[in-house]
Amino acid sequence: MRDRKESDLPDRLVRLVQGTGRALVQAARRAGQVPALPESQVAVLRRLSHAGGRTPAQLADDLHLARPTISNVVRDLTEGGLVSRQPSPVDGRSVLLVPTARAEGMLDAFRQGRAEVMARAVAELPAEDRERITAALPSLALLLDRIRAQA
């Protein structure tokens, strides 16, 4: 029988990762380094930026969201000047969603703000804790690969 600590590991990891992500964004926003966009909009912009543009259907599939949800988020992003609609080079009936230069700038600010908050927090840790975290990074990367393989 697995001991309690080992059986709690998945739940503890989920809470820690989710909490770290939320706290990181909140701290960066408080410092004024991250644009105040809803997380759903940030997720769409990140995906579009990474993929170089997607159709609405592809975006819904990528993010595992319903198409009406994607339509609402994209509508808001388009109205905000953060996403442009371009004819698909593959299928003239489809539209390709592409982040604007303004959106790319916001994503850069978002990345930089999070990185600065994380760098300050890591620098405040005792050296032995920084070493433990560094030693755990390969295992965490492997864990991420395993999770992605299940997605």
MIDOSE-1310 file (N, C-alpha, C; in nm, 2 decimals, decimal comma, always signed):
residues 151
mrdr	+0,08/-0,12/+0,00/+0,00/+0,00/+0,00/+0,09/+0,12/+0,00; +0,05/+0,22/-0,09/+0,13/+0,34/-0,09/+0,11/+0,42/+0,04; +0,21/+0,49/+0,08/+0,19/+0,57/+0,20/+0,12/+0,70/+0,16; +0,06/+0,77/+0,27/-0,02/+0,88/+0,24/+0,05/+0,99/+0,17
kesd	+0,17/+1,02/+0,20/+0,25/+1,13/+0,13/+0,25/+1,10/-0,02; +0,28/+0,98/-0,06/+0,29/+0,94/-0,20/+0,15/+0,95/-0,27; +0,05/+0,91/-0,20/-0,09/+0,91/-0,26/-0,14/+1,05/-0,27; -0,09/+1,14/-0,19/-0,14/+1,28/-0,20/-0,06/+1,36/-0,30
lpdr	+0,05/+1,30/-0,36/+0,14/+1,38/-0,45/+0,07/+1,44/-0,57; -0,02/+1,36/-0,64/-0,08/+1,43/-0,76/-0,16/+1,55/-0,72; -0,25/+1,54/-0,62/-0,33/+1,65/-0,58/-0,25/+1,77/-0,53; -0,14/+1,74/-0,45/-0,05/+1,84/-0,40/+0,02/+1,92/-0,52
lvrl	+0,06/+1,84/-0,62/+0,12/+1,90/-0,73/+0,03/+1,99/-0,81; -0,09/+1,94/-0,83/-0,19/+2,02/-0,91/-0,22/+2,15/-0,83; -0,24/+2,14/-0,70/-0,27/+2,27/-0,62/-0,15/+2,36/-0,63; -0,03/+2,31/-0,62/+0,09/+2,39/-0,62/+0,11/+2,46/-0,76
vqgt	+0,10/+2,38/-0,86/+0,12/+2,44/-1,00/+0,01/+2,54/-1,03; -0,11/+2,51/-1,00/-0,22/+2,61/-1,03/-0,20/+2,73/-0,94; -0,17/+2,71/-0,81/-0,16/+2,83/-0,72/-0,04/+2,91/-0,76; +0,07/+2,85/-0,80/+0,19/+2,92/-0,85/+0,16/+3,01/-0,97
gral	+0,09/+2,95/-1,07/+0,06/+3,02/-1,19/-0,03/+3,14/-1,16; -0,14/+3,12/-1,08/-0,23/+3,23/-1,04/-0,15/+3,34/-0,96; -0,07/+3,30/-0,87/+0,00/+3,40/-0,78/+0,10/+3,48/-0,87; +0,16/+3,41/-0,96/+0,26/+3,47/-1,05/+0,19/+3,58/-1,13
vqaa	+0,08/+3,55/-1,19/+0,01/+3,65/-1,27/-0,04/+3,76/-1,18; -0,10/+3,73/-1,07/-0,15/+3,84/-0,98/-0,04/+3,93/-0,93; +0,08/+3,87/-0,89/+0,19/+3,96/-0,85/+0,24/+4,05/-0,96; +0,25/+3,99/-1,08/+0,29/+4,07/-1,20/+0,19/+4,18/-1,23
rrag	+0,06/+4,15/-1,22/-0,04/+4,25/-1,24/-0,03/+4,36/-1,14; -0,01/+4,33/-1,01/+0,00/+4,43/-0,90/+0,12/+4,52/-0,93; +0,22/+4,46/-0,98/+0,34/+4,54/-1,01/+0,33/+4,63/-1,14; +0,21/+4,61/-1,20/+0,18/+4,69/-1,32/+0,26/+4,64/-1,45
qvpa	+0,31/+4,52/-1,44/+0,39/+4,47/-1,55/+0,32/+4,38/-1,65; +0,19/+4,35/-1,62/+0,12/+4,26/-1,70/-0,02/+4,32/-1,74; -0,05/+4,32/-1,86/-0,18/+4,38/-1,91/-0,30/+4,30/-1,84; -0,40/+4,38/-1,80/-0,51/+4,32/-1,73/-0,61/+4,26/-1,83
lpes	-0,58/+4,15/-1,88/-0,67/+4,07/-1,97/-0,72/+3,95/-1,90; -0,84/+3,91/-1,92/-0,89/+3,78/-1,86/-0,80/+3,67/-1,91; -0,78/+3,57/-1,83/-0,70/+3,45/-1,86/-0,74/+3,38/-1,99; -0,87/+3,38/-2,01/-0,92/+3,31/-2,14/-0,86/+3,39/-2,26
qvav	-0,86/+3,52/-2,25/-0,80/+3,60/-2,37/-0,65/+3,58/-2,38; -0,59/+3,57/-2,27/-0,44/+3,55/-2,27/-0,41/+3,41/-2,33; -0,49/+3,31/-2,29/-0,47/+3,17/-2,34/-0,49/+3,17/-2,49; -0,59/+3,24/-2,54/-0,61/+3,24/-2,69/-0,50/+3,32/-2,76
lrrl	-0,46/+3,43/-2,70/-0,35/+3,50/-2,77/-0,22/+3,42/-2,77; -0,19/+3,35/-2,66/-0,07/+3,27/-2,65/-0,07/+3,16/-2,76; -0,19/+3,10/-2,77/-0,20/+2,99/-2,87/-0,18/+3,04/-3,01; -0,25/+3,16/-3,04/-0,24/+3,21/-3,17/-0,09/+3,26/-3,20
shag	-0,03/+3,32/-3,10/+0,11/+3,36/-3,12/+0,20/+3,24/-3,15; +0,18/+3,14/-3,07/+0,27/+3,02/-3,08/+0,25/+2,95/-3,21; +0,12/+2,94/-3,25/+0,09/+2,87/-3,38/+0,10/+2,95/-3,50; +0,11/+3,09/-3,49/+0,12/+3,17/-3,60/-0,01/+3,19/-3,67
grtp	-0,12/+3,17/-3,60/-0,25/+3,19/-3,65/-0,33/+3,05/-3,66; -0,46/+3,05/-3,63/-0,54/+2,93/-3,64/-0,68/+2,97/-3,68; -0,75/+2,88/-3,73/-0,89/+2,90/-3,76/-0,97/+2,89/-3,63; -1,09/+2,94/-3,62/-1,16/+2,93/-3,49/-1,18/+2,78/-3,45
aqla	-1,21/+2,70/-3,55/-1,23/+2,55/-3,51/-1,10/+2,49/-3,46; -0,99/+2,52/-3,52/-0,86/+2,47/-3,47/-0,83/+2,53/-3,33; -0,86/+2,65/-3,31/-0,84/+2,71/-3,18/-0,92/+2,65/-3,07; -1,05/+2,62/-3,10/-1,14/+2,55/-3,01/-1,08/+2,42/-2,98
ddlh	-1,04/+2,34/-3,08/-0,98/+2,21/-3,05/-0,85/+2,22/-2,97; -0,77/+2,31/-3,01/-0,64/+2,33/-2,94/-0,66/+2,35/-2,79; -0,75/+2,44/-2,76/-0,78/+2,48/-2,62/-0,88/+2,40/-2,55; -0,94/+2,30/-2,62/-1,05/+2,22/-2,56/-1,16/+2,30/-2,51
larp	-1,20/+2,40/-2,59/-1,32/+2,48/-2,55/-1,43/+2,47/-2,66; -1,55/+2,50/-2,62/-1,66/+2,50/-2,71/-1,64/+2,62/-2,81; -1,69/+2,59/-2,93/-1,68/+2,70/-3,04/-1,75/+2,83/-3,00; -1,87/+2,82/-2,94/-1,93/+2,95/-2,90/-1,84/+3,03/-2,80
tisn	-1,77/+2,96/-2,71/-1,68/+3,02/-2,61/-1,57/+3,09/-2,69; -1,51/+3,02/-2,78/-1,40/+3,08/-2,87/-1,45/+3,20/-2,94; -1,57/+3,19/-3,00/-1,63/+3,30/-3,07/-1,64/+3,42/-2,99; -1,69/+3,41/-2,86/-1,70/+3,52/-2,77/-1,57/+3,58/-2,74
vvrd	-1,47/+3,50/-2,71/-1,34/+3,55/-2,67/-1,28/+3,62/-2,79; -1,29/+3,56/-2,91/-1,23/+3,62/-3,03/-1,30/+3,75/-3,07; -1,43/+3,75/-3,05/-1,50/+3,88/-3,07/-1,45/+3,99/-2,99; -1,43/+3,96/-2,86/-1,37/+4,06/-2,77/-1,23/+4,10/-2,80
lteg	-1,15/+4,01/-2,84/-1,01/+4,04/-2,88/-1,01/+4,12/-3,01; -1,09/+4,08/-3,10/-1,10/+4,16/-3,23/-1,14/+4,30/-3,20; -1,25/+4,32/-3,12/-1,29/+4,45/-3,09/-1,19/+4,53/-3,02; -1,10/+4,46/-2,94/-0,99/+4,53/-2,87/-0,87/+4,55/-2,95
glvs	-0,87/+4,52/-3,08/-0,76/+4,53/-3,17/-0,64/+4,44/-3,14; -0,67/+4,32/-3,08/-0,57/+4,23/-3,05/-0,56/+4,11/-3,14; -0,67/+4,08/-3,22/-0,67/+3,97/-3,31/-0,73/+4,03/-3,45; -0,66/+3,99/-3,55/-0,72/+4,02/-3,68/-0,76/+3,89/-3,75
rqps	-0,86/+3,91/-3,84/-0,91/+3,80/-3,92/-0,86/+3,81/-4,06; -0,80/+3,71/-4,11/-0,74/+3,71/-4,24/-0,80/+3,59/-4,32; -0,81/+3,60/-4,45/-0,86/+3,49/-4,53/-0,76/+3,37/-4,52; -0,81/+3,25/-4,50/-0,72/+3,14/-4,50/-0,65/+3,11/-4,63
pvdg	-0,52/+3,10/-4,63/-0,45/+3,07/-4,76/-0,48/+2,93/-4,81; -0,54/+2,84/-4,73/-0,57/+2,70/-4,76/-0,71/+2,69/-4,81; -0,80/+2,76/-4,75/-0,94/+2,74/-4,78/-1,01/+2,88/-4,77; -1,04/+2,93/-4,89/-1,10/+3,07/-4,90/-1,22/+3,09/-4,82
rsvl	-1,29/+2,98/-4,78/-1,41/+3,00/-4,70/-1,38/+3,02/-4,55; -1,26/+2,99/-4,51/-1,22/+2,99/-4,37/-1,15/+3,12/-4,34; -1,15/+3,16/-4,21/-1,08/+3,28/-4,17/-0,97/+3,23/-4,08; -0,86/+3,30/-4,09/-0,74/+3,27/-4,00/-0,73/+3,38/-3,90
lvpt	-0,72/+3,34/-3,77/-0,71/+3,44/-3,66/-0,56/+3,46/-3,63; -0,52/+3,58/-3,63/-0,38/+3,61/-3,61/-0,37/+3,72/-3,51; -0,27/+3,71/-3,41/-0,26/+3,82/-3,32/-0,19/+3,94/-3,38; -0,24/+4,06/-3,34/-0,19/+4,18/-3,40/-0,05/+4,21/-3,33
arae	+0,02/+4,31/-3,38/+0,14/+4,36/-3,32/+0,12/+4,40/-3,18; +0,01/+4,47/-3,16/-0,03/+4,51/-3,02/-0,04/+4,39/-2,93; -0,10/+4,29/-2,97/-0,12/+4,17/-2,89/+0,02/+4,10/-2,86; +0,10/+4,10/-2,96/+0,24/+4,04/-2,94/+0,31/+4,12/-2,84
gmld	+0,30/+4,25/-2,84/+0,36/+4,34/-2,74/+0,31/+4,31/-2,60; +0,18/+4,29/-2,59/+0,12/+4,26/-2,46/+0,17/+4,13/-2,41; +0,18/+4,03/-2,50/+0,23/+3,90/-2,46/+0,37/+3,91/-2,41; +0,45/+3,99/-2,48/+0,59/+4,01/-2,44/+0,59/+4,07/-2,30
afrq	+0,51/+4,17/-2,28/+0,50/+4,23/-2,14/+0,46/+4,13/-2,04; +0,36/+4,05/-2,08/+0,31/+3,94/-1,99/+0,43/+3,85/-1,95; +0,50/+3,80/-2,05/+0,61/+3,71/-2,02/+0,72/+3,77/-1,94; +0,75/+3,90/-1,97/+0,86/+3,97/-1,90/+0,81/+3,99/-1,75
grae	+0,69/+4,03/-1,73/+0,64/+4,06/-1,60/+0,64/+3,94/-1,51; +0,60/+3,82/-1,57/+0,60/+3,70/-1,49/+0,75/+3,66/-1,46; +0,83/+3,67/-1,56/+0,97/+3,63/-1,54/+1,04/+3,72/-1,43; +1,01/+3,85/-1,43/+1,07/+3,93/-1,33/+1,02/+3,90/-1,19
vmar	+0,89/+3,87/-1,18/+0,84/+3,83/-1,05/+0,90/+3,70/-1,00; +0,91/+3,60/-1,09/+0,97/+3,47/-1,06/+1,11/+3,49/-1,02; +1,19/+3,57/-1,10/+1,33/+3,59/-1,07/+1,35/+3,65/-0,93; +1,27/+3,75/-0,89/+1,28/+3,81/-0,76/+1,25/+3,71/-0,65
avae	+1,14/+3,63/-0,67/+1,10/+3,53/-0,57/+1,21/+3,42/-0,55; +1,26/+3,37/-0,67/+1,37/+3,27/-0,66/+1,49/+3,33/-0,59; +1,53/+3,45/-0,62/+1,65/+3,51/-0,56/+1,63/+3,52/-0,41; +1,51/+3,53/-0,36/+1,49/+3,55/-0,21/+1,50/+3,41/-0,14
lpae	+1,50/+3,30/-0,21/+1,50/+3,17/-0,15/+1,65/+3,14/-0,10; +1,66/+3,06/+0,00/+1,79/+3,02/+0,05/+1,86/+2,94/-0,06; +1,99/+2,94/-0,07/+2,07/+2,87/-0,18/+2,03/+2,73/-0,19; +2,01/+2,66/-0,07/+1,98/+2,51/-0,08/+1,85/+2,49/-0,14
drer	+1,75/+2,58/-0,12/+1,62/+2,56/-0,18/+1,63/+2,58/-0,33; +1,71/+2,68/-0,37/+1,73/+2,71/-0,52/+1,79/+2,58/-0,58; +1,89/+2,52/-0,51/+1,95/+2,40/-0,56/+1,85/+2,28/-0,57; +1,77/+2,27/-0,48/+1,67/+2,16/-0,48/+1,57/+2,18/-0,60
itaa	+1,53/+2,31/-0,62/+1,44/+2,34/-0,73/+1,51/+2,31/-0,86; +1,64/+2,35/-0,87/+1,71/+2,32/-1,00/+1,73/+2,17/-1,02; +1,75/+2,10/-0,92/+1,76/+1,95/-0,93/+1,63/+1,89/-0,97; +1,52/+1,95/-0,93/+1,39/+1,89/-0,97/+1,34/+1,93/-1,11
lpsl	+1,40/+2,02/-1,17/+1,36/+2,07/-1,30/+1,35/+1,96/-1,41; +1,45/+1,87/-1,42/+1,44/+1,76/-1,52/+1,32/+1,67/-1,49; +1,30/+1,64/-1,37/+1,18/+1,56/-1,33/+1,05/+1,63/-1,36; +1,04/+1,76/-1,34/+0,92/+1,83/-1,37/+0,90/+1,84/-1,52
alll	+1,01/+1,85/-1,60/+1,00/+1,86/-1,74/+0,94/+1,72/-1,79; +0,99/+1,61/-1,74/+0,95/+1,48/-1,77/+0,80/+1,46/-1,74; +0,76/+1,51/-1,62/+0,62/+1,51/-1,58/+0,53/+1,58/-1,68; +0,58/+1,70/-1,72/+0,50/+1,78/-1,82/+0,49/+1,70/-1,95
drir	+0,60/+1,63/-1,99/+0,59/+1,55/-2,12/+0,49/+1,44/-2,10; +0,48/+1,38/-1,99/+0,39/+1,27/-1,96/+0,24/+1,32/-1,97; +0,22/+1,44/-1,91/+0,09/+1,49/-1,91/+0,05/+1,53/-2,05; +0,14/+1,59/-2,12/+0,11/+1,63/-2,26/+0,07/+1,51/-2,35
aqa	+0,14/+1,40/-2,32/+0,12/+1,28/-2,40/-0,02/+1,22/-2,37; -0,08/+1,25/-2,26/-0,22/+1,21/-2,23/-0,32/+1,31/-2,28; -0,28/+1,43/-2,32/-0,38/+1,53/-2,36/-0,44/+1,50/-2,50
